[in-house]
């Protein structure tokens, strides 16, 4: 576990879990928490799978710290935005899959943290939204870019323009989250999912994430060429040989 009280790091084998631990403030992200979160993500970078969640049962991350933001100058707001982007970019670039266990409110920066994750799993009491418009601002940590890639342009525009909040059922219908579980079941279900991913061949899993992350960064022809290089580069690795031999021999593979 990390030394910080506001950000906790726990490890269970190859799975690391980072918990934003400010339940009294709906796990809101001020500068201190963002900087600690960034350092903790780096500390956990050797894990095969990362789980992100919030302390308590009310909030995943309620958003950025509005009390802190209210008096920022333009220059200070720019610095705050850049720090938030470094955190969400670190989540997106994490070597292995990142699961956001959305266990309650995920508004503004909290929703953006979830959007940067590879998989989003929600409790039945989860509510998500890019609610910044009602504060006189817009999403500033990637929400205007990542949301539309997940739910489509029309839905993203409606959510951002109106500041709409969507419950877990609607979020699942929109593709914003995958599985939805009862609050009491969420931790166990996410742990089982994370463990299953951790047992996959790590190098292939990382290569898959690299390729998927390039979808919106490259033209299709460049992306296809990138995929070919990743695919062929996996041949000759232990996991490739073991996976294919195990399939032919009709046994379970023993990946590194």
Secondary structure as UniProt FT lines:
FT   STRAND          7..12
FT   TURN            13..14
FT   STRAND          15..20
FT   HELIX           23..25
FT   TURN            26..27
FT   HELIX           31..43
FT   TURN            44..46
FT   STRAND          49..54
FT   STRAND          59..61
FT   HELIX           66..69
FT   TURN            70..71
FT   HELIX           74..93
FT   STRAND          97..102
FT   STRAND          105..107
FT   HELIX           109..115
FT   STRAND          119..123
FT   TURN            124..125
FT   STRAND          127..129
FT   HELIX           132..135
FT   HELIX           143..151
FT   HELIX           153..162
FT   STRAND          165..167
FT   HELIX           168..174
FT   STRAND          180..181
FT   HELIX           183..198
FT   HELIX           202..213
FT   TURN            214..217
FT   HELIX           220..233
FT   TURN            234..236
FT   HELIX           238..248
FT   TURN            249..250
//
